[in-house]
């Protein structure tokens, strides 16, 4: 026992156990989804976007689960949900059609998301043809 009446070894062991438990239960930080390429094509009054993503999908527990088209102020104009992991298909391309853009739009941003870390901080700026 210590002079304060406690057991010093027990307190130190509990601190290490608590730290170890926190490290085990903390989410593993992985690479954010990366936009490799993006293209846009106008059809009448709407646009279609094709986006190629790469992400180290590990299965249902961690995968790229979507991307969206944003205006240059960050307003969402269209969302493409990815419903399953692509661990055997990297990079992969998916499209989104029928996106309406405000008149005069010259550029948009594409932003990717993963199911554990949310929206990527990095966006891909696409100049429209």
Secondary structure, 3 states (H helix, E strand, C coil): CCCCCCCHHHHHHHHHHHHHHHHHHCCCCCCCCEEEEEEEEEECCEEEEEEEEECCCCECCECEEEEEEECCCCCEEEEEECCCCCCCCCCEEEEEEEECCCCCCCEEEEEEEECCCEECCCCEEEECC
